[in-house]
Amino acid sequence: QVQLVESGGGLVQPGGSLRLSCVASGSFFRINVMGWYRQAPGKERELVGTINDSDTTNYADVVKGRFTISRDNARNAVYLQMNSLKPEDTAVYYCYASVRLSPITINLNTYWGQGTQVTVSS
């Protein structure tokens, strides 16, 4: 199976920056899409952004221009650089990956990390 481990969360003041990392490990053939979601208290989980295996990115409107997603295919890693953070960015951030487990199947399986807390507060 596939495990995703996030790191880099924490407390930051408004206007500050944080960089989240997520590394995938386990047995698989190829990672298709990687990305980040977040969930604030009392709210549904929402998309932050995604990056595919051609490095094409997609962002939620609320983070465009402030957040940047990148990936390192050699390390099976995805990163989220968050700049100009706002209190409303406070949430648990979850990494996810859409994975092809075997070269003989086109099916994709989705895996999630355990989440990392990001708190933006003065």
Secondary structure, DSSP 8 states (H G I E B T S, - for coil): -EEEEEE--EEE-TT--EEEEEEEEES-SEEEEEEEEEE-TTS--EEEEEE-TT--EEE-TTTTTTEEEEEEGGGTEEEEEE-S--GGG-EEEEEEEEEE--TT----EEEE---EEEEE--
